[in-house]
């Protein structure tokens, strides 16, 4: 099959690439755009280390052919922070020692961000369900769950404009 031109909005900027049908979104992010935050883990969609937000919803980018996401919005960990200013979720991960080796961290943060964007007052169970597709071998999950709940509390306690809600 021939290559296809794919246009998408990547971290708020319209981008274009030429892709073969077999090119995954993960490969396009890493190899074409140089965005290394989404990690190549199991390559089977089971570990969550490649999680990005696709039209606002968590998606494992290793399974998605990039030619199927034309016209979509893709947000990666690189697009969350505003310069040196971390988002509430990123800061909570730092504050609660929810990062160890860091391999799962981008996927966890993207899943947590999507959860808090749709549910500003999650329960512990909500957080557990939101991150269930992300495997972590270092933290034991407790600091991650605590960080997400802390970020939710921070969001509720800090009025935000719609333009800065994810920042």
NORCOR-V19275 format. One record per residue. RES is the residue in one small letter. PHI is phi in whole degrees, 0 to 359 (999 if undefined). NEAR is the number of other ideal C-beta (glycine too) atoms within 12 Angstrom. Layout:
BEGIN
res->[RES,RES]
phi->[PHI,PHI]
near->[NEAR,NEAR]
END
This chain:
BEGIN
res->[x,x,x,x,x,x,x,x,x,x,x,x,x,x,x,x,x,x,x,x,x,x,x,x,x,x,x,x,x,x,x,x,x,x,x,x,x,x,x,x,x,x,x,x,x,x,x,x,x,x,x,x,x,x,x,x,x,x,x,x,x,x,x,x,x,x,x,x,x,x,x,x,x,x,x,x,x,x,x,x,x,x,x,x,x,x,x,x,x,x,x,x,x,x,x,x,x,x,x,x,x,x,x,x,x,x,x,x,x,x,x,x,x,x,x,x,x,x,x,x,x,x,x,x,x,x,x,x,x,x,x,x,x,x,x,x,x,x,x,x,x,x,x,x,x,x,x,x,x,x,x,x,x,x,x,x,x,x,x,x,x,x,x,x,x,x,x]
phi->[999,284,290,231,276,241,245,213,262,246,51,88,239,291,229,223,211,257,228,282,302,274,285,276,301,301,298,297,299,282,271,271,261,70,266,261,296,289,265,270,250,280,60,229,79,262,257,79,291,257,296,230,260,248,52,85,245,298,213,277,287,286,257,262,295,298,294,269,252,305,85,271,254,240,243,244,303,295,269,279,290,255,66,271,271,286,288,301,292,300,296,296,297,292,299,255,52,269,236,242,285,91,295,275,305,302,295,298,295,294,295,294,298,298,301,291,292,260,218,288,228,285,273,303,297,301,295,302,293,294,261,298,272,246,263,234,254,248,271,78,73,301,296,293,299,300,297,294,296,294,297,297,297,299,296,293,276,242,301,229,281,305,288,245,302,272,256]
near->[10,9,16,21,16,32,21,34,23,34,27,19,17,16,29,19,27,18,31,20,15,16,28,32,41,41,27,39,41,26,19,23,30,16,29,20,36,47,33,26,28,21,17,17,25,18,30,38,38,45,46,48,41,32,19,21,24,37,35,33,45,32,27,33,23,40,27,24,33,26,17,27,24,44,39,40,38,28,30,36,25,18,9,9,13,24,34,36,45,37,27,33,41,21,21,27,19,36,28,20,15,24,26,38,37,44,45,48,48,47,43,51,44,34,41,39,30,20,22,24,18,30,16,19,15,23,35,22,20,37,42,24,32,41,28,33,16,19,26,14,25,20,27,39,34,25,39,46,36,29,42,31,22,25,30,18,13,17,11,18,9,9,9,15,22,34,26]
END
